[in-house]
Amino acid sequence: MLSITELAKEGDNEGLILYLSKLKLYSDSELQQHTDDYQDIQNIKDTHVKSLLLNKFFTMEQSQIHYHFECKTPINQINLNIIDIVRLLSILLDNAIEEAGESSEKNIDILIYKNVDNTTEITLTNTVAHSASNINQLTKIGFSSKSNHSGLGLSIVEDLKQKYPNLFIHFSSNNYQFTTQIIIN
């Protein structure tokens, strides 16, 4: 930024054009991967949810977790209190990041879309180091599959599920992958 400012102050239009051309080439080559990763984020219209997702993408990148995000249809409104949807997604994404980080493959898939009946569906699939033996146990208060954890996260998810009759959450595990399916009517 300082280089551009100085070139502009000096009236060096040729230097400014050359610098901007180099910057564009650099950006096109270096940032293309991130643009591809984030291209569907514009379909998330709520700034709170969008900010949360971008923050979690950054965390995944820092943790060297490969992720795929897909949201092909605009999500204008999610029929839950915004604080609760952010809390729900935050807990589930934090768990997915932690579990994927401990696995050998380190992968997370996040799919969000609006169905024709106007329900919002969110599917999170992450790799895990150990196959989950008893999924029903995961949502019990105080239970944690991790040492030194309080076991509150998924019990809070269960409380949110009980709070909203229009919220359906299903957990499944298969071949070292854990999937959370959320449907909001």
C-alpha positions as CSV (number, residue, x, y, z in Angstrom):
1,M,0.0,0.0,0.0
2,L,2.8,2.4,0.9
3,S,4.5,1.7,-2.5
4,I,1.3,2.5,-4.4
5,T,0.8,5.7,-2.3
6,E,4.3,6.9,-3.0
7,L,4.1,6.2,-6.7
8,A,0.8,8.1,-6.9
9,K,2.2,11.1,-4.9
10,E,5.2,11.3,-7.2
11,G,2.9,11.2,-10.2
12,D,4.8,8.2,-11.5
13,N,1.9,6.8,-13.5
14,E,4.1,4.3,-15.5
15,G,5.5,3.0,-12.3
16,L,2.1,2.8,-10.7
17,I,0.7,0.9,-13.7
18,L,3.6,-1.5,-13.7
19,Y,3.3,-2.1,-9.9
20,L,-0.4,-2.7,-10.1
21,S,0.1,-5.2,-13.0
22,K,2.6,-7.1,-11.0
23,L,0.3,-7.0,-8.0
24,K,-2.6,-8.4,-10.1
25,L,-0.4,-11.2,-11.5
26,Y,0.7,-12.1,-8.0
27,S,-2.8,-12.0,-6.6
28,D,-4.2,-14.1,-9.5
29,S,-1.6,-16.8,-8.9
30,E,-1.3,-16.8,-5.1
31,L,-4.8,-16.1,-4.1
32,Q,-6.7,-18.2,-6.6
33,Q,-6.9,-21.2,-4.3
34,H,-8.5,-19.1,-1.5
35,T,-10.9,-17.6,-4.0
36,D,-12.0,-21.0,-5.0
37,D,-12.4,-22.1,-1.4
38,Y,-14.5,-19.1,-0.6
39,Q,-16.5,-18.5,-3.8
40,D,-19.8,-19.8,-2.4
41,I,-19.6,-17.6,0.8
42,Q,-21.4,-14.8,-1.0
43,N,-24.5,-17.0,-0.9
44,I,-24.6,-16.7,2.9
45,K,-26.4,-13.4,3.5
46,D,-26.3,-13.2,7.3
47,T,-23.1,-11.4,8.3
48,H,-22.8,-13.2,11.6
49,V,-22.9,-16.7,10.0
50,K,-20.6,-15.5,7.2
51,S,-18.1,-14.1,9.7
52,L,-18.2,-17.3,11.7
53,L,-17.6,-19.4,8.6
54,L,-14.7,-17.2,7.4
55,N,-13.1,-17.4,10.9
56,K,-13.4,-21.2,10.9
57,F,-11.9,-21.4,7.4
58,F,-8.9,-19.4,8.7
59,T,-8.6,-21.8,11.7
60,M,-8.7,-24.8,9.4
61,E,-6.0,-23.3,7.2
62,Q,-3.8,-22.6,10.2
63,S,-4.4,-26.1,11.4
64,Q,-3.5,-27.5,7.9
65,I,-6.9,-29.1,7.6
66,H,-8.2,-29.5,4.0
67,Y,-11.7,-28.3,3.7
68,H,-14.4,-28.0,1.0
69,F,-17.3,-25.5,1.4
70,E,-20.3,-25.5,-0.8
71,C,-23.4,-23.3,-0.8
72,K,-24.9,-23.0,-4.3
73,T,-28.1,-21.3,-3.4
74,P,-28.6,-18.0,-1.5
75,I,-29.3,-18.4,2.2
76,N,-31.2,-15.3,3.1
77,Q,-32.7,-16.4,6.4
78,I,-32.2,-19.2,8.8
79,N,-35.3,-19.8,10.9
80,L,-33.5,-19.8,14.3
81,N,-32.5,-17.0,16.6
82,I,-29.2,-15.8,15.2
83,I,-27.3,-16.2,18.5
84,D,-28.4,-19.8,18.6
85,I,-27.5,-20.7,15.0
86,V,-24.0,-19.1,15.5
87,R,-23.6,-21.0,18.8
88,L,-24.7,-24.3,17.2
89,L,-22.4,-23.9,14.2
90,S,-19.5,-22.7,16.3
91,I,-19.7,-25.8,18.6
92,L,-20.1,-28.2,15.7
93,L,-17.3,-26.6,13.6
94,D,-15.0,-26.5,16.6
95,N,-15.6,-30.2,17.3
96,A,-15.0,-31.0,13.6
97,I,-11.8,-29.0,13.5
98,E,-10.5,-30.6,16.6
99,E,-11.4,-34.1,15.5
100,A,-10.1,-33.6,11.9
101,G,-6.9,-32.2,13.3
102,E,-6.2,-35.4,15.2
103,S,-7.0,-37.6,12.2
104,S,-4.5,-38.7,9.5
105,E,-6.5,-37.3,6.6
106,K,-7.5,-33.9,8.1
107,N,-10.6,-33.2,6.0
108,I,-13.8,-31.3,6.6
109,D,-16.7,-30.9,4.1
110,I,-19.3,-28.2,4.8
111,L,-22.4,-28.2,2.6
112,I,-25.2,-25.6,3.1
113,Y,-28.2,-25.3,0.9
114,K,-31.9,-24.3,0.8
115,N,-34.3,-27.0,-0.3
116,V,-37.3,-26.3,-2.5
117,D,-39.6,-26.6,0.6
118,N,-37.6,-23.6,2.0
119,T,-35.8,-25.8,4.6
120,T,-32.1,-25.0,5.2
121,E,-29.8,-28.1,5.3
122,I,-26.3,-28.0,6.7
123,T,-24.1,-31.1,6.5
124,L,-20.7,-31.2,8.2
125,T,-18.5,-34.2,7.5
126,N,-15.1,-34.5,9.1
127,T,-12.4,-37.2,9.4
128,V,-11.8,-38.7,12.8
129,A,-8.9,-40.5,14.4
130,H,-11.1,-43.1,16.1
131,S,-14.5,-44.4,14.9
132,A,-17.3,-43.2,17.3
133,S,-18.6,-46.2,19.2
134,N,-21.8,-44.9,20.8
135,I,-23.1,-41.7,19.1
136,N,-26.0,-41.4,21.5
137,Q,-23.5,-41.0,24.4
138,L,-21.9,-38.0,22.7
139,T,-24.9,-35.6,23.5
140,K,-25.0,-36.5,27.2
141,I,-24.0,-33.7,29.6
142,G,-20.5,-34.2,31.0
143,F,-19.6,-36.8,28.4
144,S,-16.5,-36.1,26.3
145,S,-14.4,-38.4,24.1
146,K,-11.5,-36.0,24.8
147,S,-9.4,-35.9,27.9
148,N,-9.6,-32.6,30.0
149,H,-12.9,-31.5,28.3
150,S,-16.1,-30.7,30.1
151,G,-18.4,-32.4,27.7
152,L,-20.8,-29.5,27.4
153,G,-20.5,-28.8,23.6
154,L,-22.8,-31.5,22.2
155,S,-25.1,-31.4,25.3
156,I,-25.7,-27.7,24.4
157,V,-26.4,-28.8,20.8
158,E,-29.0,-31.2,22.3
159,D,-30.5,-28.4,24.4
160,L,-30.9,-26.3,21.3
161,K,-32.5,-29.2,19.4
162,Q,-35.0,-29.5,22.2
163,K,-35.7,-25.7,22.2
164,Y,-36.6,-25.6,18.5
165,P,-39.3,-27.9,17.1
166,N,-38.2,-26.9,13.6
167,L,-34.6,-28.0,14.2
168,F,-33.5,-31.6,13.3
169,I,-29.9,-32.8,14.0
170,H,-28.6,-36.2,13.2
171,F,-25.2,-37.6,13.9
172,S,-23.6,-40.5,12.1
173,S,-20.2,-42.2,11.9
174,N,-18.8,-44.4,9.2
175,N,-15.3,-45.4,8.1
176,Y,-13.5,-42.8,10.2
177,Q,-15.8,-40.0,9.1
178,F,-18.3,-38.2,11.4
179,T,-21.3,-36.5,9.8
180,T,-23.7,-34.0,11.4
181,Q,-26.8,-33.2,9.4
182,I,-28.8,-30.2,10.4
183,I,-32.2,-29.5,8.9
184,I,-34.0,-26.2,9.8
185,N,-37.7,-25.9,8.7
